Amino acid sequence: MISKSKKYFTIFGILAATVDKKMQSLNCMIDAILHSSLPRITKILLAKELKPINLDSTNKI
């Protein structure tokens, strides 16, 4: 026999699904930006040469 109880969406369920969809969309957008920009950022960082501020200081605490 088929259950005669009706199933309704709750406000909390609709809100949770909406937030989940928005978060998934935001994560996909961030992932796409990082995927396209990360090689360029890595190349720029590797091209920078780090120099010490004071050449005559040696591990002084």
N, C-alpha and C positions, 0 to 999 in steps of 0.2 A: 504494500500500500504506500502511496506517495504521501510524504509528510505534508500536512496542511499548514505548517507554521511558515509565516512569511519572513524572508530575510531582508533586512533593510541595511543600507550603508549608513554607518554612523558618521557624525561630523568629524570625529577624531580619525576615522579610517580614511575619509576623503582628504583631510588635511595631511595625514601622514603620506598618502600616495602622491599628493601634489608636491610636498616638500621633497620626497624621494626623487621624483621626476626632475625637479629643478636642480637638485644637488647632482644628479647624474649628468644633466646638461652642462652644468658648471664644470664638473670634473672633466668631461670630454673636451670642453673648450680650453681648459688649462693644459690638458695633455696635448692637444693639437698645437698650441702656442709653444710649449716646451719642445715638442718634437721638431718643429721647424726652426726654432731659435737656438737650441742648445749647441749644435755644432759651431755656429758662429760665435757664441759666447765662449765656448771652450777654446776656440782658436785665438780669440782676443786675449783671454787670460794666459794662455801659453806664450803669447808673444810679449807679454809684459815681463820686464826683468826686475826682480826684486833686489834692492840695494840696501845695505844697512845704513841706519841714520848716522851713527858715529863709528868710524872705522877703527879707532883705537880702544874701544870698549870691548872686552872679552868676557862674557858670561859673568859679569859682576852682579852680585845679589844685594 
